[in-house]
């Protein structure tokens, strides 16, 4: 009698699990059907379709295997390295709503207007980097963008002829007449509060004359001290947007033909570096290394371009070199490809393209220059090693 009841209990339990799995599958099919219908009727519902697509990515082979294991326990007897088994309630909630309770951005990103602009994935986390202090790209107020209300400059004494903290490096190698590095500025008027009189709001830290382009000069000097020919392009992208009546969101569409023209006129260009400035404050963008303060760097990779894996590999190499020689200087590597993101950043033009955030609104030119020198230091190490590998490959090919 006891065995009969036990068998009945197992059968009932198995039937309940089967019904639960069946209901889950039917529920998912219903969501996909409704979202597909809405998307076809009205384009504004495509964000919902994107959310469903993201939810579907969580239905990997491991999860399906575990779902089958709940029905047939023989599957669960196979040795595996799964850390935890997903709870049915949290799984259904996540698949139904695409809200991950472990990441509140999944809810806030749809509830707060413009919140998606601060979204992204941390590919490599530098020291202290997490989802609460990721880089922020904020558009300037319209009157600032059009330079109708521009702050007076201050604290510029001695900046034209800064003291050389690092003497020039005698290059053991040189690119000669070739200039393989191209530095440009899509958000060229991003500036720094210490030099803008009366400015305290990070959203207003923009200036047509004193801005991130000064970093390009230091980086160029430091790279050329190491034998690497460099071009700095200070095209006023924001000024061009103003002339054409275009908004800040069109910045990359405006800088793209500038980069393409440069590449067409100089076939040696291989490394593209787009320099930006973060809107985060000093505590998050500054670090002390051996008694000197540096503006921290962030590498941003666009996930919507075919080169993103190679761009990411390039960024990872530089991040690792910085960790060895200037630990903590790199805040890490961020991947941007979500709804509302450009996600390309002209990085489909080269396998060696980077967007680098140099410091934040509170950093000084001295701190920024130190970081430029540090970046040039590790970049040259990477560059000359890559050149050596390419030469070895060419010599090997010629022998064959």
C-alpha positions as CSV (number, residue, x, y, z in Angstrom):
1,X,0.0,0.0,0.0
2,X,2.8,2.4,0.9
3,X,4.6,1.7,-2.3
4,X,1.5,2.3,-4.3
5,X,0.9,5.7,-2.7
6,X,4.6,6.6,-3.2
7,X,4.4,5.7,-6.9
8,X,1.2,7.7,-7.2
9,X,2.9,10.7,-5.5
10,X,5.9,10.5,-7.9
11,X,3.6,10.3,-10.9
12,X,1.6,13.3,-9.7
13,X,4.7,15.3,-9.1
14,X,6.1,14.4,-12.5
15,X,2.8,15.4,-14.1
16,X,2.9,18.8,-12.3
17,X,6.4,19.5,-13.5
18,X,5.4,18.6,-17.0
19,X,2.5,21.0,-16.8
20,X,4.7,23.7,-15.4
21,X,7.2,23.3,-18.2
22,X,4.4,23.2,-20.8
23,X,2.8,26.4,-19.4
24,X,6.2,28.1,-19.4
25,X,6.7,27.3,-23.1
26,X,3.2,28.4,-24.0
27,X,3.7,31.6,-22.1
28,X,6.9,32.4,-24.0
29,X,5.3,31.6,-27.3
30,X,2.5,34.0,-26.4
31,X,4.9,36.8,-25.6
32,X,6.9,36.3,-28.8
33,X,3.6,36.2,-30.9
34,X,2.2,39.4,-29.3
35,X,5.5,41.3,-29.6
36,X,5.9,40.2,-33.2
37,X,2.4,41.4,-34.0
38,X,2.9,44.8,-32.2
39,X,6.3,45.4,-33.9
40,X,4.8,44.8,-37.3
41,X,1.9,47.2,-36.6
42,X,3.8,50.1,-35.0
43,X,7.6,50.8,-35.2
44,X,7.6,52.3,-31.7
45,X,7.0,48.9,-30.2
46,X,10.4,47.7,-31.4
47,X,11.9,48.4,-28.0
48,X,9.6,45.7,-26.6
49,X,10.8,43.3,-29.3
50,X,14.4,44.1,-28.3
51,X,13.6,43.3,-24.7
52,X,12.1,39.9,-25.7
53,X,15.2,39.2,-27.8
54,X,17.4,39.9,-24.8
55,X,15.3,37.7,-22.6
56,X,15.6,34.9,-25.2
57,X,19.4,35.0,-24.9
58,X,19.1,33.7,-21.3
59,X,17.5,30.5,-22.7
60,X,20.8,28.8,-23.3
61,X,21.5,25.1,-23.6
62,X,22.4,24.7,-19.9
63,X,19.1,26.1,-18.9
64,X,17.1,23.9,-21.2
65,X,19.1,20.9,-20.0
66,X,18.1,21.7,-16.4
67,X,14.5,22.2,-17.4
68,X,14.5,18.7,-18.9
69,X,16.2,17.4,-15.7
70,X,13.3,18.6,-13.6
71,X,11.0,16.3,-15.6
72,X,13.5,13.4,-16.1
73,X,15.9,13.2,-13.2
74,X,18.4,11.0,-15.2
75,X,19.6,14.2,-16.9
76,X,20.6,15.7,-13.5
77,X,22.7,12.6,-12.6
78,X,25.3,13.7,-15.2
79,X,28.3,15.4,-13.6
80,X,28.3,19.2,-14.2
81,X,29.8,22.4,-12.9
82,X,26.6,24.4,-12.5
83,X,27.0,26.6,-9.4
84,X,23.2,26.9,-8.8
85,X,20.0,25.7,-10.1
86,X,17.6,28.5,-11.2
87,X,14.5,29.1,-9.3
88,X,11.3,28.7,-11.3
89,X,9.8,31.9,-9.9
90,X,12.8,34.2,-10.7
91,X,13.3,32.5,-14.1
92,X,9.7,33.0,-15.2
93,X,9.8,36.6,-13.9
94,X,13.0,37.4,-15.8
95,X,11.8,35.8,-19.0
96,X,8.4,37.5,-18.8
97,X,9.6,41.0,-17.9
98,X,13.3,41.0,-19.0
99,X,14.0,42.5,-15.5
100,X,17.0,41.0,-13.7
101,X,16.6,41.6,-10.0
102,X,20.4,41.4,-9.7
103,X,20.8,44.4,-12.0
104,X,18.3,47.3,-11.2
105,X,19.3,49.0,-14.5
106,X,17.1,46.5,-16.3
107,X,14.0,48.1,-14.7
108,X,15.3,51.7,-14.4
109,X,16.5,51.8,-18.0
110,X,12.9,51.6,-19.3
111,X,11.3,53.7,-16.5
112,X,13.6,56.7,-16.5
113,X,13.8,58.9,-19.7
114,X,17.2,58.9,-21.2
115,X,18.6,56.4,-18.6
116,X,19.7,54.0,-21.5
117,X,22.4,56.5,-22.4
118,X,24.3,55.5,-19.3
119,X,23.9,51.8,-19.9
120,X,26.6,49.4,-21.1
121,X,28.4,46.2,-20.3
122,X,31.7,46.1,-18.3
123,X,34.0,43.8,-20.4
124,X,37.0,44.4,-18.1
125,X,36.6,46.1,-14.8
126,X,39.5,48.2,-13.6
127,X,40.2,49.0,-10.0
128,X,37.0,50.1,-8.3
129,X,34.9,49.9,-11.5
130,X,31.3,48.7,-11.2
131,X,27.9,49.5,-12.6
132,X,27.5,52.5,-10.3
133,X,30.4,54.5,-11.7
134,X,30.4,53.8,-15.4
135,X,31.3,56.6,-17.8
136,X,28.6,59.2,-18.5
137,X,28.1,60.9,-21.8
138,X,25.8,63.9,-21.4
139,X,24.8,66.3,-24.1
140,X,25.4,70.0,-23.3
141,X,22.5,72.5,-23.0
142,X,21.6,74.0,-26.4
143,X,22.9,77.4,-25.5
144,X,26.3,75.9,-24.5
145,X,26.4,73.7,-27.6
146,X,25.9,76.7,-29.8
147,X,28.5,78.7,-27.8
148,X,25.9,81.4,-27.1
149,X,26.9,81.3,-23.4
150,X,30.5,80.4,-23.1
151,X,32.4,80.6,-19.8
152,X,35.5,82.8,-19.5
153,X,38.7,80.8,-19.1
154,X,40.9,80.8,-16.0
155,X,44.0,79.1,-14.5
156,X,45.8,79.0,-17.9
157,X,49.1,80.4,-16.7
158,X,52.0,78.2,-17.7
159,X,49.9,75.8,-19.7
160,X,51.4,76.9,-23.1
161,X,54.9,75.9,-22.0
162,X,54.4,73.1,-19.4
163,X,57.4,71.8,-17.5
164,X,58.5,68.4,-18.9
165,X,58.1,65.9,-16.1
166,X,59.3,63.2,-18.4
167,X,62.3,64.0,-20.6
168,X,62.0,63.0,-24.3
169,X,62.5,59.3,-25.0
170,X,65.2,58.6,-27.6
171,X,63.4,56.2,-30.0
172,X,65.3,53.1,-30.8
173,X,63.0,52.7,-33.8
174,X,61.0,55.1,-35.9
175,X,58.2,55.0,-38.4
176,X,60.1,57.6,-40.5
177,X,57.8,59.6,-42.8
178,X,54.9,57.3,-42.1
179,X,52.2,58.4,-39.6
180,X,50.2,55.3,-38.5
181,X,48.3,56.9,-35.6
182,X,45.3,59.3,-36.1
183,X,43.9,61.2,-33.1
184,X,40.6,63.0,-33.4
185,X,37.7,64.3,-31.3
186,X,34.1,63.5,-32.0
187,X,32.9,65.6,-28.9
188,X,35.7,68.1,-29.4
189,X,34.3,70.8,-27.1
190,X,34.2,68.7,-24.0
191,X,36.2,70.6,-21.4
192,X,37.3,70.7,-17.8
193,X,35.7,72.7,-14.9
194,X,39.0,74.0,-13.3
195,X,39.6,76.1,-16.4
196,X,36.0,77.4,-16.9
197,X,35.2,80.5,-14.7
198,X,32.0,80.1,-12.8
199,X,31.1,76.7,-14.1
200,X,30.2,74.0,-11.5
201,X,27.7,71.9,-13.4
202,X,29.3,69.0,-15.4
203,X,26.7,69.3,-18.1
204,X,28.0,72.8,-18.8
205,X,31.7,71.9,-19.0
206,X,32.1,72.7,-22.7
207,X,34.2,75.3,-24.5
208,X,35.1,76.0,-28.1
209,X,38.7,77.0,-27.4
210,X,39.9,75.1,-24.4
211,X,38.8,71.4,-24.4
212,X,39.9,67.8,-24.9
213,X,41.9,68.7,-28.1
214,X,44.8,69.8,-25.9
215,X,45.3,66.1,-24.8
216,X,45.9,65.2,-28.5
217,X,48.9,67.6,-28.6
218,X,50.5,65.9,-25.6
219,X,49.7,62.4,-26.8
220,X,51.2,63.2,-30.2
221,X,54.4,64.6,-28.7
222,X,54.8,61.6,-26.4
223,X,54.2,59.1,-29.2
224,X,56.6,60.9,-31.6
225,X,59.2,60.9,-28.8
226,X,58.9,57.1,-29.1
227,X,59.3,57.1,-32.8
228,X,55.6,56.7,-33.8
229,X,54.4,59.2,-36.4
230,X,51.0,60.7,-35.3
231,X,48.4,63.0,-36.8
232,X,46.1,65.1,-34.6
233,X,42.9,66.3,-36.3
234,X,41.1,69.1,-34.5
235,X,38.2,69.5,-36.8
236,X,35.4,71.3,-34.9
237,X,32.8,68.6,-35.1
238,X,30.4,70.4,-32.8
239,X,30.8,73.7,-34.8
240,X,29.9,71.7,-38.0
241,X,26.8,70.4,-36.3
242,X,25.8,73.9,-35.4
243,X,26.2,75.1,-38.9
244,X,24.1,72.3,-40.3
245,X,21.4,72.6,-37.6
246,X,22.1,69.1,-36.4
247,X,21.7,67.8,-32.8
248,X,24.4,66.5,-30.5
249,X,23.3,62.9,-31.2
250,X,24.6,63.2,-34.8
251,X,28.2,63.8,-33.7
252,X,29.5,60.4,-34.9
253,X,27.8,60.8,-38.3
254,X,29.6,64.1,-38.6
255,X,33.0,62.9,-37.5
256,X,32.8,59.7,-39.7
257,X,33.5,61.4,-43.1
258,X,36.3,63.4,-41.5
259,X,38.1,60.1,-40.5
260,X,37.3,58.5,-43.9
261,X,38.8,61.5,-45.7
262,X,42.0,61.2,-43.6
263,X,42.3,57.5,-44.2
264,X,41.8,58.0,-47.9
265,X,44.6,60.6,-48.1
266,X,47.0,58.6,-45.9
267,X,47.1,54.9,-46.4
268,X,49.5,54.5,-43.5
269,X,46.8,55.3,-41.0
270,X,46.0,52.2,-39.0
271,X,45.3,53.2,-35.4
272,X,42.3,55.5,-34.8
273,X,42.0,57.1,-31.3
274,X,38.9,59.2,-30.5
275,X,39.5,61.2,-27.3
276,X,36.6,62.1,-25.0
277,X,36.1,63.3,-21.4
278,X,33.9,61.6,-18.9
279,X,31.2,63.6,-16.9
280,X,31.9,61.7,-13.7
281,X,33.5,63.6,-10.8
282,X,37.0,63.7,-9.5
283,X,36.8,60.8,-6.9
284,X,36.0,58.4,-9.7
285,X,38.3,59.7,-12.4
286,X,41.6,60.4,-10.5
287,X,44.2,58.1,-9.1
288,X,47.5,58.6,-7.3
289,X,50.4,56.6,-8.7
290,X,53.8,56.9,-7.0
291,X,52.9,60.2,-5.4
292,X,51.5,61.8,-8.6
293,X,47.8,62.2,-9.6
294,X,46.7,60.9,-13.0
295,X,43.4,61.2,-14.9
296,X,42.0,57.7,-15.2
297,X,41.2,56.2,-18.6
298,X,38.2,54.2,-19.9
299,X,38.2,52.3,-23.1
300,X,34.8,52.2,-24.8
301,X,34.0,49.7,-27.5
302,X,31.0,49.9,-29.9
303,X,29.3,46.5,-30.0
304,X,27.4,47.2,-33.2
305,X,30.3,47.1,-35.6
306,X,31.9,44.0,-37.2
307,X,35.4,44.9,-35.8
308,X,34.3,45.0,-32.2
309,X,36.0,41.8,-31.1
310,X,39.3,43.0,-32.6
311,X,38.8,46.5,-31.2
312,X,38.1,44.9,-27.8
313,X,41.3,42.7,-28.1
314,X,43.3,45.8,-28.8
315,X,41.8,47.7,-25.8
316,X,42.4,44.6,-23.6
317,X,46.1,44.6,-24.6
318,X,46.6,48.2,-23.6
319,X,44.6,47.8,-20.4
320,X,46.8,44.9,-19.4
321,X,50.0,46.8,-20.1
322,X,48.7,49.8,-18.1
323,X,47.9,47.5,-15.2
324,X,51.5,46.3,-15.2
325,X,53.2,49.7,-15.4
326,X,50.5,52.1,-14.1
327,X,48.2,50.0,-11.9
328,X,44.8,51.5,-11.5
329,X,45.1,54.1,-14.3
330,X,42.7,52.2,-16.5
331,X,39.1,52.0,-15.2
332,X,38.5,49.2,-17.7
333,X,36.7,48.4,-20.9
334,X,33.1,49.1,-21.6
335,X,31.0,47.7,-24.4
336,X,28.1,49.9,-25.7
337,X,25.5,48.4,-28.0
338,X,22.1,48.9,-26.3
339,X,19.0,50.7,-27.6
340,X,19.7,54.4,-28.1
341,X,23.5,53.9,-28.3
342,X,25.5,54.7,-31.4
343,X,27.3,51.4,-30.8
344,X,29.7,51.9,-33.7
345,X,31.8,55.0,-32.9
346,X,33.5,54.8,-36.3
347,X,35.3,51.7,-35.0
348,X,34.2,49.7,-38.1
349,X,36.7,51.7,-40.1
350,X,39.7,49.9,-38.5
351,X,40.5,46.8,-36.4
352,X,42.6,49.1,-34.2
353,X,40.1,51.8,-33.3
354,X,39.5,53.1,-29.8
355,X,37.3,55.6,-28.0
356,X,39.1,56.7,-24.8
357,X,37.6,58.7,-22.0
358,X,40.4,60.9,-20.6
359,X,39.6,61.7,-17.0
360,X,36.5,63.6,-15.9
361,X,35.2,67.2,-15.6
362,X,37.4,68.0,-12.6
363,X,40.8,66.8,-13.8
364,X,43.7,69.2,-14.4
365,X,45.9,69.5,-17.5
366,X,48.9,68.2,-15.6
367,X,46.9,65.0,-14.7
368,X,45.7,64.6,-18.2
369,X,49.2,65.1,-19.6
370,X,50.6,62.4,-17.3
371,X,47.9,60.0,-18.5
372,X,48.7,60.8,-22.1
373,X,52.4,60.1,-21.5
374,X,51.5,56.8,-19.8
375,X,49.2,55.8,-22.6
376,X,51.9,56.6,-25.2
377,X,54.4,54.5,-23.1
378,X,52.3,51.3,-23.2
379,X,51.0,52.0,-26.7
380,X,54.6,52.2,-28.1
381,X,55.4,48.9,-26.4
382,X,52.3,47.3,-28.0
383,X,53.0,49.0,-31.4
384,X,56.6,48.0,-31.8
385,X,55.9,44.4,-30.7
386,X,53.1,44.2,-33.3
387,X,55.5,45.7,-35.9
388,X,58.1,43.0,-35.1
389,X,55.5,40.2,-35.5
390,X,54.4,41.6,-38.8
391,X,58.0,41.8,-40.1
392,X,58.6,38.2,-39.0
393,X,55.5,37.1,-40.9
394,X,56.5,39.0,-44.0
395,X,60.0,37.5,-43.9
396,X,58.6,34.0,-43.5
397,X,56.2,34.5,-46.4
398,X,59.1,35.8,-48.6
399,X,61.2,32.7,-47.8
400,X,58.4,30.4,-49.0
